[in-house]
Amino acid sequence: MHHPWILLRGLTREAAHWGAFVEAFEHALPGARVVVQDLPGNGLLHRAVSPATVRGMVDACRAQMAAQGVRPPFRVLAMSLGAMVATEWARVAPEELVGCVLINTSLRPFSPFYQRLRPRNYAALLRLAFGGSPSEQVEQEVLRLTSNRALHRQQVVPGWVAIRRQRPVSAANTLRQLAAAARYRAPKKPPLANMLLLASREDGLVHGRCSQAIANAWHVSVAVHPWAGHDLPLDDPGWVIEKILGWVAADSRS
């Protein structure tokens, strides 16, 4: 049976930031419905107020799925803040999810704050969020922070610049999303049995140990990429899809 896939991005990023990954993912999973969802305050919902809690983001996602006629149970593929939303969704409504893939996330209480967001990036992130820099400069900096193949991925920048100009995320919504992420505390026990964590060993934004710590605490599978940056689906989409296909195949055999 093909369960719908819900794709969720991270802090202040939107559905369009998945880029070419979505088409590749759909091609690898023929027959599966793939729904690329924006969190309130981002993307097509950029004029909405971002919930100040991860639970509020879950409620918004569930309402959006119902409004679009997308029926559970779902599989969720989520990055960073989106992975927190997926985790909370699994906690409050486990019957709606048959599996979650969490990419380069970090969760309290499993990792210290200086691994969850590396201190060397604090100034750059604050400057990006509130500095009022030109869009081109901001997106070049985002690429530098999130990709370890920035020189080979320059083609994404014009699209990212267009997204920022067309659907800007307000400073107030950025703060609300940051606050929601900072406050969120994940359950100590796995909220769902069927979970896969994907992590980048060389993630410059969130330490790769964060995913390993979650996997150890929850006794779920983790796969670690040797060289990619924080935006793993950008740096090595084929690897991400390969790991997910293996996980889905193992699940269907069990």
URJOUR-V42043 format. One line per field, one symbol per residue. ss: DSSP state (~ for helix, > for strand, _ for the rest). phi: phi as a letter, one per 30 degrees, with the letter a starting at -180 (. if undefined). burial: + if it has 9 or more other ideal C-beta (glycine too) atoms within 8 Angstrom, else -. Layout:
ss = ???
phi = ???
burial = ???
This chain:
ss = ___>>>>>______~~~~__~~~~~~~~_____>>>>_____~~~________~~~~~~~~~~~~~~______>>>>>>_~~~~~~~~~~~~_~~~>>>>>>>____>____~~~~__~~~~~~~~~~~~____~~~~~~~~~~~~___~~~_~~~~~~~~~~~~~____~~~~~~~~~~~~~_>_________>>>>>>________~~~~~~~~~~__>>>>>______~~~~_~~~~~~~~~~~~~~~~~_
phi = .cdecccbcceicbedddhdedddddddbejddcccccdejbidcdddddedbdedddedddddddddiccddccbcbcheeddddddedddbeddbclbccchcbbdcdbdedcdbdedcedddddddbdideeedddddddddcbcbedccddddeddddddddbdcddddeddddddddddbdddcddadcbbccbcdcedcbdeddddddeddchbdbbcddbdcedddddbdddededddddddddddd
burial = --++++++++++-++-+++-++-+++-++--+-++-+++++++-++---++-++++++++++-++----+---++++++++++++++++++-++-++-+++++++++--++---++++--+--++++++---+-+--++++++-++++++--+--++-+++-++--+-+---+++++++++--+-+---+++--++++++++++++++-++++++--+-+-++++--++++++++++-+++-+++-++--+---
